[in-house]
Amino acid sequence: MTATLDRGAGPEAPSRLWTRDFTLYFGARSVSLLGDAMMQVAAALAVGKIYGVAGVGYVLAVWTLAAVGFVVFGGVFADRIGARTVMIGADVVRVATQGVVAVAFLTGTPPLWLLLVCSSLAGTAAGMFQPGVNGMIPLIARDPQRANATLKIADAGSQLAGPVLAGLVMAVSGAGVVYSLNAATFAFSGLCLALIRVRPAGGPKRTSTVLFDLRRGWAEFRSRTWMWSVIVIWVFFGMLVFGPYIPLGSRLIGERLGDAAYGWAMAGLGTGTVVGGLIAIRLRPARPLAAGGIAIFGFTFIPLSIALEPSLPLLIAGHLVGGCAWAFWSVMWSTSVQTQVPGDVLNRVTAYEIAGSVSGAAVGQALVGPAAEVVDPRSLLFVSSGVCVAVCAALLATRPIRNLRRV
């Protein structure tokens, strides 16, 4: 099995990261992530101005719920017909959905139902796409941690450039052009993925049913205590920290410092992600999730920096620290999953861990609007800060997580 052979080469083994396939994959992910980063600002500002915080929360929530609902099927089909094929199909769907929203903004004010429908379809495509993101890495890179860290730096560059670009385009041309650019990024991603020549990996037999494949993936996921323990903890993180962050952050920062300040805060987040990715390239802890659990404490500074209402430089600094923490944890987590799970079930196991980890965020996004009507938004972000500290403590207190060793 190719993925198993690739994982057998340790980080000390000589390997060349920038192969043709990895370069194409890097290009696909970088441009696609740039579009995603632009969309966070476009959705928060454009939808927020029309339908308020509740509208932003609903649009984000239906996207997340659809992604969660279909991600397990994305894992099954990625293991059956190949991650690359499923990812290309998902990109085609997202080109269509973002194009429809772009036309709606360019020709007038889009109704909320249209934004919700397109967001739901885009979330469905994202759910089908996402398991392959993890499953592709062992097929195109011999050193998963180095590949993950490099891709996290690309994510950081997107977080750095995307918000600023979106803010400029919003100011000059409006949301319709931003959505048009987002559709173009998915088209470019699909083209790059189509040019990749991945080696075949072992997968379930074609005679197996979808239900059987789902059960097999669930059994593999459930058998790893360290994995489902992280996901249980992450439900609370998503519901009380990550979910409320974008709607509340865009509102509070925009009201106090202006829309441009929100873009600069996101740029600070991207800069921190670059730093975290560079650290993850060099630092290879024997217990990766323990090291990541310590690092994630730094994410506390993001909601705390918004709630305390500091000056713009301190706000950016808080996001920089949080971005560094998030990047390091993400690399440690992704590498652990990719190296600890057999290649023939990796996409399905990834699907279950994604579904669990983002379900809390969907609940948080749906509830943040009503909650902000009865509770001071700053108080909600103080709660998020406390929950983030508790999550860090829970990760380190759970023995299977703390003791998991690097492969």
Number of C-alpha atoms within 10 A of each C-alpha: 13 16 26 19 12 19 21 14 15 13 15 7 10 10 13 10 17 13 12 13 19 21 15 20 24 20 18 21 25 22 22 23 23 26 26 21 27 27 22 22 26 22 23 25 23 19 22 18 13 14 14 16 24 21 22 27 30 23 23 26 25 25 24 28 24 21 29 25 16 19 29 28 22 29 31 30 22 28 26 22 13 21 26 23 16 22 25 22 14 24 26 17 19 26 22 17 22 26 20 20 22 22 16 18 19 17 10 9 10 17 12 14 10 13 21 18 16 21 25 22 21 25 27 25 27 24 29 31 27 24 32 26 15 21 28 22 22 24 23 25 22 23 24 26 26 21 22 26 27 20 20 28 25 23 27 31 22 29 30 26 20 27 28 23 19 27 24 15 18 19 12 10 13 18 27 24 19 26 29 20 22 25 25 19 24 28 21 18 24 24 16 19 23 16 13 16 14 15 10 11 15 16 18 18 10 9 6 10 12 15 11 12 22 18 13 17 23 18 12 16 22 15 10 13 13 19 20 18 17 22 20 14 19 23 23 24 24 24 25 26 30 23 28 28 23 21 28 26 22 26 21 18 21 16 12 11 13 13 19 16 21 28 28 21 29 28 26 26 27 31 27 30 32 29 20 28 31 19 15 26 18 11 13 15 14 13 17 24 29 24 18 25 25 17 20 25 21 21 25 24 21 27 29 21 23 26 23 13 15 13 11 17 12 14 25 26 19 25 30 28 25 27 31 28 26 23 32 32 25 20 27 24 19 17 25 21 18 26 21 17 18 17 26 20 25 29 34 32 30 27 33 24 23 19 23 20 23 24 23 25 27 27 22 26 31 24 19 26 21 12 15 18 11 8 11 10 21 19 13 20 25 19 16 27 22 15 18 26 17 15 21 22 15 17 23 18 13 16 14 18 22 19 15 17 15 15 16
